[in-house]
Amino acid sequence: MIHDDTIAGRMALWLHARHNRGPFAAGPEGRRLARMAITDAIGCLYAGRDDATVRKVAGAAHAPGMAWLVTGGDADPAMAAMVNGTAAHALDYDDNFTPGMSHASAVIVPALLAVCDRARPGRDLVDAYLVALQAQAFVGAGVGPGHYAAGWHGTSTVGSVGTAAGVAHLLGGDAEGLRRALTLACSFACGTKGQFGTPAKPFHAGLAARNAVEAARLAMAGLEGSPQAFEGSQGFAEMFRGRGTTGYVPDAIDATTVHVIETDGVVPKLHPCCGSTHLIVDALADLRNAAPIHADHVKAIDVKVGIANHRNLPYTHPENEMQARFSMNYCIAVALRSGKLTLNDFTAGAVAARRHDPLLSRLSMTSWSAEDEAGTDGTRLPHQITLHMVSGDTHRAERLFPRGDLREPFPDAAMKDKFHACCDYAPWAGSVHDALMALDEASDLRPYALLFGRSDDPR
């Protein structure tokens, strides 16, 4: 019996009745964005297949099964989700999702692929993705941005809980099954941002994908948690919500009329590094587009970011590629020298070669104050960069949102180029990309299988 007076019940009823075929459906543009996010996540997953962290996680995935591993072979669905989720997040090239404070697709896509039969039509995968993404938005709304600012990694907290609903949907769950999955998944939420810059950080996405699969499978077997797992005493909201957040508002769930992918969207990355650097990297690109800037003529660099972003970037002089992805100093130095950031800039050799670049020491980073952020009524404050030149000139720019946001989306060609890069420019990458972007019309999921170690792999 569905508990429609609880938060989990309200979420489940909305997701089951309205996810993509109901009266408040994701329209054609929303479904295109979903296909793009799935395609991007699979590209990132493939690009991370040989990462050292991924190989170590794969070494622990001994449970036999029929779910594909990007590293080759098969495993139990939960273990496959763990390995493939780690790979999708290994290079920090995967998308951001503001409502969930998460790397949404790096959790959702590996979890869904782990339980999805290749004989299923592609539309089923898109449907389940939309369920999981909207669920992440609902879960994130109750704990607010303060959840992330407090140090919780939303990818492995909000991400795992919301994704469980999408997995349950793909497994054939009705509203009651989705409700059970959501309540159980609250017990799986974990992961702190103190792990940023270490191998545990990308593993958080794999852990979340595994947790989502486990919670959904247990829910489909009839297990459940507290009906008030979200709003009850010592529940998800009470334990995890940030300061200034009131918790879950049932009417806000019921009043949702447009899918979150059309209102907020996911933000794909063209910079393979922590999203907390992206506004500044993009602002620097704006400066370079306005006037020529020679890196050696830059005397000092001042940047100002949000409090949570500042805390995400502790490495001023990174010692390895993991730390470099969480170093504003490194990312800006490379962007000043090269005009862009690529996967090749985040290797052990590249970081070692740039360790003594004087530009790293010329950057100073500050953040907005707590009072500044508290006075915005939820409005985002800009990230700002100022270049002080040897000549005495200064160049300033600021950004409220990154490139790739719905307000400044990447051209389709740029996303296809990224997919090619993730696939090492293999000759089959273009056809696989196009097949994935046509998932809604696909009679089965063979295009997905082409990316893995199967007999029909074109590699």
Residue pairs with C-beta under 8 A, 6 or more apart in sequence:
1 176
2 9
2 12
2 13
2 175
2 176
2 179
3 9
3 179
3 227
4 10
4 13
6 179
6 227
6 228
6 230
6 231
7 142
7 228
7 230
7 231
7 248
7 250
7 253
8 179
8 182
8 183
8 227
8 228
8 229
8 230
9 175
9 179
9 227
10 250
10 253
10 254
11 135
11 138
11 139
11 165
11 178
11 179
11 182
11 253
12 165
12 175
12 176
12 178
12 179
12 182
13 175
14 134
14 138
14 253
14 254
14 256
15 131
15 134
15 135
15 165
15 169
15 175
15 178
16 169
16 173
16 174
16 175
16 178
17 175
18 24
18 25
19 127
19 130
19 131
19 134
19 169
20 26
20 31
20 126
20 127
20 130
20 131
20 259
21 127
24 256
24 257
24 258
24 259
25 259
26 34
26 130
26 259
26 261
26 262
27 262
29 262
30 130
30 259
30 261
30 262
31 126
31 130
31 440
33 261
33 262
33 265
33 266
34 126
34 129
34 130
34 133
34 261
35 126
35 436
35 437
35 438
35 439
35 440
36 268
36 415
36 437
37 95
37 104
37 105
37 109
37 129
37 133
37 261
37 266
37 268
38 105
38 109
38 125
38 126
38 129
38 436
38 439
39 415
39 419
39 433
39 436
39 437
40 94
40 95
40 105
40 268
40 415
40 418
40 419
41 88
41 94
41 95
41 105
41 106
41 108
41 109
41 110
42 109
42 436
42 448
42 451
43 418
43 419
43 422
43 423
43 433
44 87
44 88
44 89
44 91
44 93
44 94
44 106
44 422
45 70
45 84
45 87
45 88
45 106
45 109
45 110
45 451
46 70
46 87
46 422
46 423
46 451
47 90
47 91
47 93
47 343
47 421
47 422
47 423
47 424
48 54
48 70
48 86
48 87
48 88
48 89
48 90
48 91
48 93
48 202
49 70
49 71
49 87
50 71
51 86
51 87
51 90
51 91
51 202
52 199
53 86
53 90
53 199
53 202
53 203
54 70
54 71
54 83
54 86
54 87
54 90
54 202
55 71
56 199
57 82
57 83
57 86
57 203
57 206
58 69
58 71
58 83
61 69
61 75
61 76
61 79
61 80
61 82
61 83
62 75
62 79
63 75
63 76
63 78
63 79
64 74
64 75
64 76
65 74
65 75
65 76
65 77
65 79
65 80
66 74
67 74
67 75
67 76
67 77
67 79
67 80
67 81
67 113
67 114
67 115
68 74
68 80
68 84
68 113
68 449
68 452
68 453
68 454
69 75
69 80
69 83
69 84
69 452
69 453
70 83
70 84
70 87
70 451
70 452
70 453
71 83
71 87
71 453
72 452
72 453
73 453
74 80
75 83
77 114
77 115
77 213
77 217
78 114
78 210
78 213
78 214
78 217
79 210
80 110
80 113
80 114
81 110
81 111
81 113
81 114
81 115
81 206
81 209
81 210
81 212
81 213
82 206
82 207
82 209
82 210
83 206
84 110
84 113
84 114
84 206
84 209
85 106
85 107
85 110
85 111
85 205
85 206
85 207
85 208
85 209
85 210
86 202
86 203
86 205
86 206
87 110
87 206
88 94
88 105
88 106
88 107
88 109
88 110
88 205
89 103
89 106
89 155
89 201
89 202
89 204
89 205
89 206
90 202
91 202
91 272
91 325
91 343
91 346
92 202
92 269
92 272
92 273
92 274
92 275
92 325
93 269
93 272
93 343
93 418
93 422
94 103
94 105
94 106
94 205
94 269
95 103
95 104
95 105
95 106
95 266
95 267
95 268
95 269
95 404
96 102
96 103
96 104
96 266
96 267
96 269
96 275
97 103
97 104
97 105
97 133
97 136
97 137
97 264
97 266
97 267
98 264
98 267
99 136
99 137
99 140
99 141
99 260
99 264
100 133
100 136
100 137
100 139
100 140
100 154
100 158
100 159
100 162
101 140
101 145
101 147
101 148
101 154
101 155
101 158
102 136
102 140
102 154
102 155
102 158
102 159
102 162
103 155
103 159
103 205
104 132
104 133
104 136
104 155
104 159
104 162
104 266
105 129
105 266
106 155
106 205
106 209
107 155
107 156
107 159
107 160
107 163
107 205
107 208
107 209
107 212
108 129
108 132
108 133
108 136
108 159
108 163
108 166
108 209
109 129
110 205
110 206
110 209
111 132
111 163
111 166
111 167
111 208
111 209
111 210
111 212
111 213
112 125
112 128
112 129
112 132
112 166
112 167
112 170
113 125
113 448
114 209
114 213
115 167
115 170
115 171
115 213
115 216
115 217
116 124
116 125
116 128
116 170
116 445
117 445
118 444
118 445
118 446
118 448
118 449
119 444
119 445
120 444
120 445
121 442
121 443
121 444
122 438
122 439
122 440
122 441
122 442
122 443
122 444
122 445
122 447
123 439
123 440
123 441
123 442
124 170
125 170
125 439
125 445
126 439
126 440
127 169
127 170
128 166
128 167
128 169
128 170
129 166
130 166
130 259
130 261
131 165
131 166
131 169
131 178
132 162
132 163
132 165
132 166
132 167
132 169
132 212
133 162
133 166
133 259
133 260
133 261
133 266
134 162
134 256
134 259
134 260
134 261
135 161
135 162
135 163
135 164
135 165
135 166
135 182
136 158
136 159
136 161
136 162
136 163
137 162
137 260
137 264
138 162
138 253
138 256
139 158
139 161
139 162
139 182
139 230
139 236
140 147
140 154
140 158
140 162
141 248
141 249
141 252
142 230
142 231
142 236
142 237
142 241
142 245
142 247
142 248
142 249
143 158
143 236
143 237
143 240
143 241
143 242
143 245
143 247
144 241
144 242
144 244
144 245
145 242
145 245
145 308
145 378
146 241
146 242
146 243
146 244
146 245
147 154
147 157
147 158
147 240
147 241
147 242
147 245
148 154
148 193
148 242
148 308
149 242
149 307
149 308
150 242
150 243
151 192
151 193
151 194
151 311
152 191
152 192
152 193
152 240
153 191
153 192
153 193
153 195
153 196
153 201
153 204
155 191
155 204
155 205
155 208
156 189
156 190
156 191
156 204
156 205
156 207
156 208
156 211
157 189
157 190
157 191
157 208
157 240
158 189
159 205
159 208
159 212
160 185
160 188
160 189
160 190
160 207
160 208
160 209
160 211
160 212
160 215
161 182
161 185
161 186
161 188
161 189
161 212
161 215
161 236
163 185
163 208
163 209
163 212
164 181
164 182
164 184
164 185
164 188
164 211
164 212
164 215
164 216
164 219
165 178
165 181
165 182
165 185
165 216
166 212
167 181
167 212
167 213
167 215
167 216
167 217
168 177
168 178
168 180
168 181
168 216
168 219
168 220
169 178
171 177
171 216
171 217
171 220
172 220
173 180
173 181
173 216
173 219
173 220
177 219
177 220
178 219
179 224
179 227
180 219
180 220
180 222
180 223
180 224
180 225
181 215
181 216
181 219
181 220
182 229
182 230
183 224
183 225
183 226
183 227
183 229
183 230
184 215
184 218
184 219
184 223
184 224
184 225
184 229
185 211
185 212
185 215
185 216
186 225
186 229
186 230
186 235
186 236
187 215
187 225
187 229
188 211
188 212
188 214
188 215
189 211
189 236
189 240
190 207
191 204
191 207
191 208
193 311
193 312
195 201
195 204
196 274
196 312
196 314
196 326
197 314
197 315
197 318
197 322
197 323
197 325
197 326
198 322
199 322
201 322
226 232
226 235
228 235
229 235
229 236
230 236
230 237
230 248
231 237
231 247
231 248
232 238
237 247
237 248
238 247
241 247
244 374
264 406
265 405
265 406
267 275
267 402
267 404
267 405
268 404
268 410
268 415
268 418
269 275
269 278
269 404
270 403
270 404
270 410
270 414
270 418
271 277
271 278
271 281
271 331
271 340
271 341
272 325
272 341
272 342
272 343
272 345
272 346
273 281
273 324
273 325
273 326
273 331
273 341
273 346
274 312
274 313
274 325
274 326
275 402
276 305
276 306
276 308
276 309
276 310
276 312
276 313
276 326
276 328
277 313
277 328
277 331
277 332
278 402
278 403
279 305
279 382
279 383
279 399
279 400
279 401
279 402
280 303
280 305
280 328
280 331
280 332
280 383
280 385
280 399
281 331
281 332
281 335
281 341
282 399
282 402
282 403
283 383
283 384
283 385
283 397
283 398
283 399
284 332
284 335
284 336
284 385
284 397
285 335
285 339
285 340
285 403
286 397
286 399
287 293
287 385
287 387
287 395
287 396
287 397
288 339
290 395
291 395
293 336
293 387
293 389
293 395
295 333
295 336
295 337
295 359
297 389
297 390
297 391
298 336
298 359
298 362
298 387
298 388
298 389
298 390
299 362
299 388
299 389
299 390
300 362
300 363
300 364
300 387
300 388
301 332
301 359
301 362
301 363
301 364
301 385
301 386
301 387
301 388
302 363
302 364
302 366
302 384
302 385
302 386
302 388
303 328
303 332
303 363
303 364
303 365
303 366
303 383
303 384
303 385
303 386
304 365
304 366
304 367
304 368
304 383
304 384
304 385
305 313
305 328
305 365
305 366
305 367
305 368
305 383
306 367
306 368
306 373
306 380
306 381
306 383
307 367
307 368
307 369
307 370
307 373
309 367
309 383
310 365
310 366
310 367
312 326
313 326
313 327
313 328
313 365
314 326
315 323
315 324
315 326
315 327
315 329
315 330
316 327
316 329
316 360
316 361
316 363
317 327
317 329
317 355
317 360
317 361
318 324
318 326
318 327
318 329
318 330
318 351
318 355
319 351
319 355
320 348
320 351
321 346
321 347
321 348
321 350
321 351
323 351
324 330
324 331
324 345
324 346
324 350
324 351
325 346
328 363
328 365
329 359
329 360
329 361
329 363
329 365
330 351
330 354
330 360
331 341
332 359
332 363
332 385
333 354
333 357
333 359
333 360
333 363
334 341
334 345
334 354
335 341
336 359
337 357
337 359
338 345
342 421
343 421
343 422
344 350
354 360
368 381
372 381
373 381
380 400
380 401
382 398
382 399
382 400
383 398
383 399
384 396
384 397
384 398
385 396
385 397
385 398
386 394
386 395
386 396
387 394
387 395
387 396
388 394
389 395
401 407
401 408
402 408
403 410
404 410
416 430
416 433
419 429
419 433
420 429
420 430
420 433
423 429
423 432
423 451
426 458
426 459
427 458
428 450
428 458
428 459
432 447
432 450
432 451
435 442
435 447
435 450
436 447
436 448
439 447
446 456
449 456
449 457
450 456
450 457
450 458
451 457
